[in-house]
Amino acid sequence: MDDADGYRVTVYQKDGNEWKDTGFGYDLDENTTSINMALTVGGNAVEVSENGKVSSVPAKNLSPNETYKVGVSAYKEEPYFTESAGAGSTESAETGSMEGEETGSTAESGGTGTQKALTAKYYSLETTSSGVHLPKYEPLHMTLTVNGTPITADENGVYHAYVGGTDDDVLTVSCQTENVTYKVTRMDTTGEIAQETGGTYKIPTFEGSLMLKIDGTKGQDVTSVFLLVSRDETPPVLTLSDPIFFADQDTGAYIITGMADAGSEILYGENGRTQAAGDGSFAIHDKLEDERETNASLYLRAKDSAGNESVPQLALITRQTQYAVTVNGSYDAQNSGAGSYAAGSVVTVRAGSRSGYTFNGWTSGSNVVFDDPNAEETTFIMPDGSVTVTANWSRDGGSSSSGRDDSDPSYAVGISDKTENGSVSVSPKNASQGDRVTVTVKPDEGYELDSLKVLDKNGKELELTDKGDGKFTFIMPAGKVEVKAVFVEEVKISPFRDVSTDAYYYEAVKWAQKKGITGGIGNDLFGPYQPCTRAQIVTFLWRAAGSPEPKNMSSFTDVPADSYYAKAVAWAVKNGITGGTGNGKFSPDAPCTRAQMVQMLKISNQEFHVAK
């Protein structure tokens, strides 16, 4: 309306033959010619504050299934004055509807007679629309994806997405309800973004962040949601747990593990894809297709939701070489343990039983450390090379347990009095011919055994059998003998190329390797800075406890029965060391956190004293 200073808008609801004011109204200035009243017929509303904060609020509801109309009046504003308090008031006589409001400005200053300016509004006759029947508002449930990634709303109903800030970022809007029309508006300029093919909208370039309003309309129902798009140009980081991964000698199967930004997509090869877990860990299971293929390489990169990609990382894959285990002296040919094994795997050997003979333990001229060399069934960690192990036997009656007559002479087992930097003990101290004598040597700290000799009465050196853990045996001749041991200052030689003798963990690694708890990761490497998986930690504890044979395997769906850690997991579950990660899973390839590790170690140490 020409010369209007503003407009008053009133919403009416039909009640029988009358129209009643709903109490919802608006006072608009002269430049506002249209308004979205943001009234909802049932349901909630979304509120946008002046600073752009968006939140879900209870809606100003109209009753559903009623008839409504809108009334509009124009008004003019006229100033007038009233005297200050105590002096009375005056106003000019005007005709028509009038409302006065104090503006706070003054016509003159000072004194008790100061007048304050008020404004009167004079309204025109009201013009009303025709009545419209409004059914209950039915909200639309829209799905938003940005660059192909579905996004979700926060607690305030606002959607969030991150993009790389390029000019090819795309928003896709869809809804299960049919025949919905959409409108996408950028809130900073109120400009509408044109729809492209397939319900997609090209996200314009921007700096910092951009708020978009998405309206979905079907019939009289309009649902509005807000999407806050932020620029993220920081690429994710991908690291491999090791640069080299080993494939199974026979099947070619391998697993590549590493860490990346949580939830990022891991891309590998031509079309390979997997997802990083919530803790950032990932595992890629694949295999070498060609049986003749011994080495391969694979590039991996991480891609975040904004489309940023990490620097590619190269994983080298090599088919793991298997070495031969030859078992001599076993009387359980079917289960002796002879065969081919990969370095680092656990080998179980069995001596069986031999009528008329007593088992005297295992020996090997190779780099083999038996878990228990005196047990008829024992294990060792396969070294990097073929080995031969021997089960030793003695005929019953040929040892001190044979019931020899007490009249048989016994001879002294002497120890040289020049022994320094260590101690030597023998059992028994007197023995008859044919008896087996045990010699135990213990170097002082910082020293090691250099040589050990047992000389008969003629100075001839007797054959010694190394039983491990500083114990040696020999067969007593017919005459006294002397034991001579020489201890020298220990020369530290690391069992692995990547473990320095100066490292704080050197002694621990050497102990674990000697006890068969770990054989490293192959190629004479230990990998001290690699994270340990849950499967590896449980296997370490199981071996430290003596590798007990479980009666039943675990029921975890992600623990194959033929995996190297299957028995360890079953043992750990039975003894309450672990209960898995939930949903019937153990998560063997997930990194074992420090908290999980000390919890497992505490329980296993209480039960089995594995820390000895």
Buried (B, 14 or more C-beta within 10 A) or exposed (E): BEEBBBBBBBBBBBEEEEBEEBEBEBEBEBEEEEEEEEBBBBBBBBBBEEEEEBBBEEBEBBEBEBBBBBBBBBBBBBEBBBBBEEEEEEEEEEEEEBEEEEEEEEEEEEEEEBBBBBBBBBBBEBEEEEBEEBEBBBBBEBEBBBBEBEBEBEEEBBBBBBBBBEEEBBBBBBBEBEEBEBBBBBBEEEEEBEBEEEEBBBBBEBEEEBBBBBBBBBEEBBBBBBBBBBBBEEBBBBEBBBEBBBBBBEEBEBBBBBBBBBBBBBBBEEEEEBEBBEEBBBBBEBBBEEEEBBEBEBEBBBBBBBBBBBEEBEBBBBBBBBBEBBBEBBBBEEEBBBEBBBBBBBBBBBBBEBEEBBBBBBBBEBEBBBBBBBBBBBBBBBBBEBBBBBBBBBEEEBBBEBEBEEEEEBBEBBBEEEBEBBBBEBEBEBBBBBBBBBBBBBBEEEBBBBEBEBBBEEEEEBEBBBBBEBBBBBBBBEEBBBBBBBBBEBEEEBBBEBBEEEBEEBEEBBEBBEBBBBBBBBBBBBBBEBBBBBBBBBBBBBBBBBBBEBEEBBEBEBBEEEBBBBBBBBBBBEBEBBEBBEEEEBBBBBBBBEEBBEEBBEBBBEEBEBEE
